[in-house]
Amino acid sequence: MSTQMKSPVVDASLPEEEPLGAGRGERLTALAQQHGALVALLLTVVIASLTFESFPTSDNLGNVAEGSAFLAIIALGMTFVIVTGGIDLSVGSTFALGGVLAAWGSQYGTLVALLLPLAVCGLIGLVNGLLIAKARLAPFIVTLAAMLLARGVLLNITDEGSTTYLVEEKSFLATLGEESLLGVSLLVWITAVLFVIGALVLRRSRFGQYVYAVGGNEDAASLMGAPVARTKIAVYTLSGLCAGLAGALNAAYLMSGVTILGVGMELDAIAAVVIGGTLLTGGFGFISGTLAGVLLLQVIKNIINQIGSLDSSYQQVVSGAFLAVVVVAQTWLGRRRRML
């Protein structure tokens, strides 16, 4: 007795224009969410180049790229967290702690200077992930507590901020902050490599599929066999590692572990991720969008410096306005996609 595979039957009476149009509209909406920050960045760069003669110079653009490196690395880890539907408020404090630990560790060699901040900040991220995934505590509360903890440890090892550790001048860590390759700072190259790896992991790996699945619908992801708890633990650990690495590189750049850095940096990272098109509700986001969001914030800061007559508070005003517009646009685009 033989069986035959039946091919799907298409009802010719249904008009083809509606599904095709719906699919086209959904694709356009998705493209707007993914590349909106890039379009805004390009327009801002063009306008700034036409307005300020010094803006499009290689030195100024190099400063923009170099100044974006630390926030970009933090925002990279934050993207994974937010795509899962979580949030990490501890990255600003762990960034500062990582810088101090790297500067202190540089007296014992480059290996200690790099591994110590990664180990400590990664451990903070791991504990965050365990409490959120296993104990099912709210990410906001857990990472807020971690933020206070990291800042407390930082103040303790620096005698309430009165002690500043310096990076050894001839160490490899100092080289990372000073040297360039093909006219581009090593910090920028490191950031670019990390973003390429991050994009491949999020979009092309099984782990990246789990990240999207957990953020899209945690219960459905669990029913499909996705390791929900391990995925959450992994993304928070990754966020801690990124913050620690950014802190170590910042110490190399400044040649010291500055204790007052990182205040409010978690909000800048979240803003960059959201401006880049990642939904705060999870399940949708792009590494490339995050990079565009970081660069857009840095370009805004640079433009305000170019004007000269405006203080830094205007950067917060403009960034906040951008964030508000993006959130409204994301909400509208999300509803439009569900309607298509």
Phi, psi and omega in degrees: 000121184256149176244148180240140176285131179266130178280149180297142181263131178258127179281107184290346181283345181278137179291137182280339187296326185292307178296323178296317179295319179297317179296319179295318179296322179293321179294318179296321178296317179296320178296322178296320178293321185283319189249008180300318180294323179295318178297315178298321179297313181297317178297318180296318180296317179298313181296317180295323179294324179283337184268319184242123182294328184278348184294311185280008179291154182297322180296316182292316179295326176295321177295321178298313181296316181293320178292339180275345191301312187291314177297323181297318181295319177295315181295331177300310177294324180296328180300314179299319181295313184290326177298329177281357181091010180258191177203149182229104180271359185270352191293329179296315180289321179291330174299310179296318179297319178299321179295316180294317180296322179294316179296317178295319183286343183296337179289344180254009177115162184295323182299315178293320182298328181268319185283328183298308178296325178295318181293313184290312182290325175295324178294321177299315178297321179297316179296319175304312182297319180296316180294323181283317185278318185269314181274352178057040175273158182291131180304324181300312183290316183298311183286334173295317176297320179294325177299314180293322179297311181297319179293323177295317177298319179301313180293327181292316183280351178247017180053058180062029178087003182279343180252128178244119179275136181257146177280134178301128188298323185265009182280162177294330178299319178295325179297321179300325182275343186252325190277163178224163178228123183057035178081004181242135182303143177300330178299320180291319179297317179299316179298317180297316179297318179298322181289324176297314179297316180298319179295318179294319180295315184289323187262337189241351184257163176295323178300319178298322176297321177296321180300312178296319182295317180296319179289329181287312179197103186298318180295317179295321178297321179294319179294329179281355178095009179288138179283084187299310183297314180297323179295316179296316179300319182295317184289325178287325174295317177299319179298317177296319178297317179296318179295319179295319178295317178299321178295318179296317179293325178293322176297320177296322181290318182269351182063024179195163175261096184279127188278339186270001181282164172090351181291119181080002183291332177297326179289323176296319180295316179297317179299316180297318180295315182291318177300327179286357174108358178283133181280135177295336179282350176091167176087354184209125179176163185218138177294320180297323178295321178299316178298318177297321178296318178297313181296324179297316178297321180289323178294320177301316178299318181293320179297318178297321175294325179294322180296317174087320183276354180255142178271177187292343181296334179293333177298318179295322179297310182294318179297318178296320178296317177301316182296317180298316180297318182295317180298317177298316180296319179297318179298316180293316180294323178297318177294324180294321179295323179291332180282337184279000000 
